[in-house]
Amino acid sequence: MKKIAVFASGSGSNFQAIAAAAQSGSLNAEICLLVCDKPGAFAVERAGMLGIPAMVISPKDFKTKEAYEAEILQKLTEMDVEFIVLAGYMRLIGPVLLKAYESKIVNIHPSLLPAFPGKDAIGQALAAGVKTTGVTIHYVDEGMDTGPIIASAAVQVEDGETRESLQKKVQRIEHSLYPEVLEQLLSGKKEEAQWEQSVH
């Protein structure tokens, strides 16, 4: 059973979905740590309810990004973390963690990359007037949502779609797709996969 750490900055709904999959046995992994860069984020409260240790660490308390990541890396090493899962972590991963966890950091993004990278991908999709957006899971590199794509799933944008309605559809896919893809990756069953899903 692989030991994983989940990084989150916000409400932690994907963290919750991954934890539920681990508890049910559909994801053969142990979440041994939540790393959160936002004190007061609801993800930390979720971790408490799930009995998962949380490391709340603010970059503002460190002079450099390297020092910030070195502190995180020390904790990950102490807990024998083998794999990092980003779940709404709103910060670019730097060289310290990328080197220590090469090809062992994945992220989920609410668009069909390379379209709409960065912040507010759902708002970007609505503003662009596209008929299809979706969810992408990818390996993390030094860029913003630029790493090799592992899996994706399409979400249809209906006429009159609101940010709230589209976000709900995207999150529904995220919460099923992410644990499923993680199980494939961590079990070694599949290095690369394309999940074909379409939500209306």
URSULCOR-V188725 format. One record per pair of residues at least 24 apart in sequence whose C-alpha atoms are under 10 Angstrom apart, sorted by sequence separation. I is the first residue (numbers start at 0). J is the second residue. If there is no record, write none. Layout:
I,J ; I,J
//
This chain:
11,35 ; 68,92 ; 71,95 ; 72,96 ; 109,133 ; 110,134 ; 111,135 ; 112,136 ; 130,154 ; 131,155 ; 132,156 ; 152,176 ; 172,196 ; 1,26 ; 2,27 ; 3,28 ; 4,29 ; 5,30 ; 68,93 ; 71,96 ; 108,133 ; 109,134 ; 110,135 ; 111,136 ; 112,137 ; 117,142 ; 118,143 ; 130,155 ; 131,156 ; 151,176 ; 172,197 ; 0,26 ; 1,27 ; 2,28 ; 3,29 ; 4,30 ; 5,31 ; 6,32 ; 7,33 ; 8,34 ; 9,35 ; 67,93 ; 68,94 ; 69,95 ; 91,117 ; 108,134 ; 109,135 ; 110,136 ; 117,143 ; 129,155 ; 130,156 ; 131,157 ; 150,176 ; 151,177 ; 172,198 ; 0,27 ; 1,28 ; 2,29 ; 3,30 ; 4,31 ; 5,32 ; 6,33 ; 7,34 ; 8,35 ; 9,36 ; 15,42 ; 18,45 ; 22,49 ; 64,91 ; 68,95 ; 69,96 ; 72,99 ; 90,117 ; 107,134 ; 108,135 ; 109,136 ; 116,143 ; 117,144 ; 129,156 ; 130,157 ; 150,177 ; 171,198 ; 0,28 ; 1,29 ; 2,30 ; 3,31 ; 4,32 ; 5,33 ; 6,34 ; 7,35 ; 8,36 ; 9,37 ; 14,42 ; 18,46 ; 64,92 ; 65,93 ; 67,95 ; 68,96 ; 72,100 ; 89,117 ; 107,135 ; 108,136 ; 116,144 ; 117,145 ; 128,156 ; 129,157 ; 130,158 ; 0,29 ; 1,30 ; 2,31 ; 3,32 ; 4,33 ; 5,34 ; 6,35 ; 7,36 ; 8,37 ; 9,38 ; 10,39 ; 11,40 ; 12,41 ; 13,42 ; 64,93 ; 65,94 ; 66,95 ; 68,97 ; 89,118 ; 106,135 ; 107,136 ; 108,137 ; 115,144 ; 116,145 ; 151,180 ; 169,198 ; 1,31 ; 2,32 ; 3,33 ; 4,34 ; 5,35 ; 6,36 ; 7,37 ; 8,38 ; 9,39 ; 10,40 ; 11,41 ; 12,42 ; 15,45 ; 19,49 ; 64,94 ; 65,95 ; 106,136 ; 107,137 ; 114,144 ; 128,158 ; 150,180 ; 168,198 ; 8,39 ; 9,40 ; 10,41 ; 11,42 ; 14,45 ; 15,46 ; 18,49 ; 64,95 ; 65,96 ; 105,136 ; 106,137 ; 107,138 ; 113,144 ; 125,156 ; 149,180 ; 168,199 ; 8,40 ; 9,41 ; 10,42 ; 11,43 ; 14,46 ; 58,90 ; 105,137 ; 106,138 ; 107,139 ; 112,144 ; 113,145 ; 124,156 ; 133,165 ; 7,40 ; 8,41 ; 9,42 ; 10,43 ; 11,44 ; 12,45 ; 18,51 ; 104,137 ; 105,138 ; 106,139 ; 112,145 ; 113,146 ; 132,165 ; 7,41 ; 8,42 ; 9,43 ; 10,44 ; 11,45 ; 15,49 ; 104,138 ; 105,139 ; 106,140 ; 112,146 ; 125,159 ; 165,199 ; 7,42 ; 8,43 ; 10,45 ; 11,46 ; 103,138 ; 104,139 ; 105,140 ; 112,147 ; 113,148 ; 125,160 ; 133,168 ; 134,169 ; 149,184 ; 6,42 ; 7,43 ; 102,138 ; 103,139 ; 104,140 ; 108,144 ; 112,148 ; 125,161 ; 133,169 ; 134,170 ; 34,71 ; 101,138 ; 102,139 ; 107,144 ; 111,148 ; 125,162 ; 132,169 ; 133,170 ; 136,173 ; 101,139 ; 102,140 ; 106,144 ; 124,162 ; 134,172 ; 135,173 ; 100,139 ; 101,140 ; 111,150 ; 112,151 ; 122,161 ; 133,172 ; 134,173 ; 34,74 ; 106,146 ; 111,151 ; 121,161 ; 122,162 ; 125,165 ; 133,173 ; 136,176 ; 149,189 ; 34,75 ; 105,146 ; 107,148 ; 110,151 ; 111,152 ; 121,162 ; 122,163 ; 124,165 ; 135,176 ; 136,177 ; 149,190 ; 150,191 ; 151,192 ; 152,193 ; 153,194 ; 32,74 ; 97,139 ; 98,140 ; 104,146 ; 105,147 ; 106,148 ; 107,149 ; 109,151 ; 110,152 ; 111,153 ; 121,163 ; 134,176 ; 135,177 ; 149,191 ; 150,192 ; 151,193 ; 152,194 ; 153,195 ; 154,196 ; 155,197 ; 156,198 ; 157,199 ; 32,75 ; 97,140 ; 105,148 ; 106,149 ; 107,150 ; 108,151 ; 109,152 ; 110,153 ; 111,154 ; 122,165 ; 134,177 ; 148,191 ; 149,192 ; 150,193 ; 151,194 ; 152,195 ; 153,196 ; 154,197 ; 155,198 ; 156,199 ; 31,75 ; 42,86 ; 97,141 ; 102,146 ; 105,149 ; 107,151 ; 110,154 ; 121,165 ; 122,166 ; 136,180 ; 147,191 ; 148,192 ; 149,193 ; 150,194 ; 151,195 ; 152,196 ; 153,197 ; 154,198 ; 155,199 ; 42,87 ; 102,147 ; 109,154 ; 121,166 ; 136,181 ; 148,193 ; 149,194 ; 150,195 ; 151,196 ; 152,197 ; 153,198 ; 154,199 ; 32,78 ; 94,140 ; 120,166 ; 152,198 ; 153,199 ; 6,53 ; 8,55 ; 31,78 ; 92,139 ; 93,140 ; 94,141 ; 4,52 ; 5,53 ; 6,54 ; 31,79 ; 32,80 ; 91,139 ; 92,140 ; 93,141 ; 121,169 ; 4,53 ; 31,80 ; 34,83 ; 91,140 ; 92,141 ; 93,142 ; 30,80 ; 33,83 ; 91,141 ; 92,142 ; 29,80 ; 32,83 ; 33,84 ; 34,85 ; 37,88 ; 85,136 ; 91,142 ; 92,143 ; 30,82 ; 33,85 ; 35,87 ; 36,88 ; 37,89 ; 91,143 ; 30,83 ; 35,88 ; 36,89 ; 85,138 ; 90,143 ; 91,144 ; 28,82 ; 30,84 ; 34,88 ; 35,89 ; 36,90 ; 84,138 ; 85,139 ; 137,191 ; 84,139 ; 83,139 ; 109,166 ; 136,193 ; 135,193 ; 110,169 ; 135,194 ; 109,169 ; 108,169 ; 109,170 ; 134,196 ; 109,172 ; 133,196 ; 109,173 ; 133,197 ; 108,173 ; 132,197 ; 133,198 ; 107,173 ; 131,197 ; 132,198 ; 17,84 ; 131,198 ; 131,199 ; 17,86 ; 107,176 ; 14,84 ; 107,177 ; 4,75 ; 14,85 ; 15,86 ; 106,177 ; 3,75 ; 13,85 ; 14,86 ; 105,177 ; 2,75 ; 13,86 ; 14,87 ; 4,78 ; 12,86 ; 13,87 ; 3,78 ; 4,79 ; 11,86 ; 12,87 ; 2,78 ; 3,79 ; 4,80 ; 10,86 ; 11,87 ; 105,181 ; 2,79 ; 3,80 ; 4,81 ; 5,82 ; 6,83 ; 7,84 ; 8,85 ; 9,86 ; 10,87 ; 11,88 ; 1,79 ; 2,80 ; 3,81 ; 4,82 ; 5,83 ; 6,84 ; 7,85 ; 8,86 ; 9,87 ; 1,80 ; 2,81 ; 3,82 ; 4,83 ; 5,84 ; 6,85 ; 7,86 ; 8,87 ; 9,88 ; 105,184 ; 1,81 ; 2,82 ; 3,83 ; 4,84 ; 5,85 ; 6,86 ; 7,87 ; 8,88 ; 9,89 ; 1,82 ; 2,83 ; 3,84 ; 4,85 ; 5,86 ; 6,87 ; 7,88 ; 8,89 ; 103,184 ; 5,87 ; 6,88 ; 7,89 ; 8,90 ; 103,185 ; 5,88 ; 6,89 ; 7,90 ; 6,90 ; 86,173 ; 86,177 ; 84,177 ; 13,107 ; 84,181 ; 5,104 ; 3,103 ; 4,104 ; 5,105 ; 6,106 ; 3,104 ; 5,106 ; 82,185 ; 81,185 ; 27,178 ; 26,178 ; 25,178 ; 26,179 ; 28,181 ; 20,174 ; 25,179 ; 26,180 ; 27,181 ; 28,182 ; 19,174 ; 20,175 ; 26,181 ; 27,182 ; 26,182 ; 27,183 ; 13,170 ; 16,173 ; 17,174 ; 20,177 ; 21,178 ; 25,182 ; 26,183 ; 28,185 ; 12,170 ; 13,171 ; 16,174 ; 17,175 ; 20,178 ; 24,182 ; 27,185 ; 28,186 ; 15,174 ; 16,175 ; 17,176 ; 19,178 ; 20,179 ; 26,185 ; 27,186 ; 13,173 ; 14,174 ; 16,176 ; 17,177 ; 18,178 ; 26,186 ; 12,173 ; 13,174 ; 16,177 ; 17,178 ; 21,182 ; 12,174 ; 13,175 ; 16,178 ; 17,179 ; 20,182 ; 14,177 ; 13,177 ; 14,178 ; 17,181 ; 13,178 ; 17,182 ; 1,182 ; 3,185 ; 2,185 ; 1,185 ; 0,185 ; 1,186 ; 0,186
//
